[in-house]
Structures are given as C-alpha cells and as structure tokens.
Amino acid sequence: MIDFISKLITDAEKRISAGYYDIDKVEHNPISLAQKIKTATHNAIIAEIKPISPTRGPLRPQLDPVATALKLQSGGATGLSILTEPDNFGGSLNNLTSIRPHVKIPLLMKDIIIGNEQVLAGKNAGADCILLIQTVLSRRGINATDLIRKAHDSHLEVLLEIHDNEELKAALTSTADVVGINNRNLTNLIIDLNTTPKLLHSKIEGKVIITESGLETIDDIRKMGSHVDGFLIGSSIMLAEDIESKVREFVLA
C-alpha cells in the first residue's frame, strides 16, 4: 500500500521548488476563525471547497469557486476551508484569492504546509488561518512551534491537525489557535469516527477543538457535539445536490 503521507510531502516539496507558492499579495484584514467558532450561535461548521477526494475521486471538479463560497456562506458556514493543494485534491491558490473579496467569513488555507514559503503564500492569498498537520511535520522533522510562530508573525491563525493521543497532548500545550482531530488516518486513508470520542471524553476548556473527516449525517454531528467546538466537513457537502441546504442542515443539527 502506498504511504499517502510520503506522497503528500514529496508533492509539496516539488510545488515549492517549482515556485507554485510565489504569488502576489491580496490586501485583507484578518478574521479570527477561532473566535468565530467560539461564538457560533449554532453548530460551527467549516465547510470545505474540495474539488477532488483521493478516496472518492472527483467531487465537484468543475466548481465555480466564488459561487460555491457564497452558497456555503449563505448556508450558515462559520468559515470556509479552501483546498490549495492541486496534486491530490484538485485545489488551487487561485480559488483562495478569488474567493477572498466576496465573503465575510474566515478562510482556512488547506494544504500540506512544510515551509515558510507556504505560510507566506497563505498570507498573500488572503487566508485567515493555515492548516498544519502534525503527522506531516513529524515525518519531516519539522518543529510545529517554528511554523506556528511564523504564521502568527504574519497575522495568521493556525489549525493544528492531529490523529492520536500523543499528538493531542502536544497540541494542547502548543500555541495553535485551533486543534483539529482528523478521523482519517493519513497513512492508509482509513476513517474511524470513533477517533474523536476516543481522544476526547468531553470538551476541553481553553483550546478550540474541531473534528474532521467522515462526517456525513446529522447524527454524526449530534454524536460529536459533546466532544468538540466545531466541525470541518468536505466531501458530503461537495457531493450534495444543494450545498447551501446541506450546510444549513449541519448548522442546525
């Protein structure tokens, strides 16, 4: 079986070398994703614009990024996760820069970030928050603290994604603004929705925590609600015929 994490890292290194992340700056006043999650009136849903899934294939490969973002915002999304990783998820930095002027909610740059060039690209593209994946950083011998500091110096928040108890303990003592528990094992891409409740017996005070991957139904949201502050949902929204209504369904679950 292919080690998917190794592929993600190799692809990211190639993109950095090719200058993919060298982009012009979009002017933008930062919006706090962490604060929006904490103050959400209903379920805090981070809706993901994800054209392709490595496991499901094309989801919405020909989507109009701005029109899609506006529908997700109208559906009540607390924030938007924008895939900027093109090789495995069909993402694009252009999607992020084009969406930025049209929405008033925070944007998360979702990519395989392993270097300062990518952090700067997030800032230049108009993101409010960037994703760091602890498993990726550990595999490459990168100290999360250094990239978090670089992000904060650029007025970006950080969503630090973890998958196991050891990573969770480290994340809770980090300066990351949001901790995301990924129910998917990125090595083999298997989803286990018990991952989040196994790691969290109840909500942890003092740190904003969300759950990611595999959330398909209202029942999934309700079961996770006592453990986390928010939810990042991609594939099930992208596959819905009416994405605005699908987001609203999750928000009001």
Secondary structure, 3 states (H helix, E strand, C coil): CCCHHHHHHHHHHHHHHHCCCCCCCCCCCCCCHHHHHHCCCCCEEEEEECCEECCCEECCCCCCHHHHHHHHHHCCCCEEEEECCHHHHCCCHHHHHHHHHHCCCCEEEECCCCCHHHHHHHHHHCCCEEEEEHHHHHHCCCCHHHHHHHHHHCCCEEEEEECCHHHHHHHHCCCCCEEEEECECCCCCCECCCHHHHHCCCCCCCCEEEEECCCCCHHHHHHHCCCCCEEEECHHHHCCCCHHHHHHHHHCC
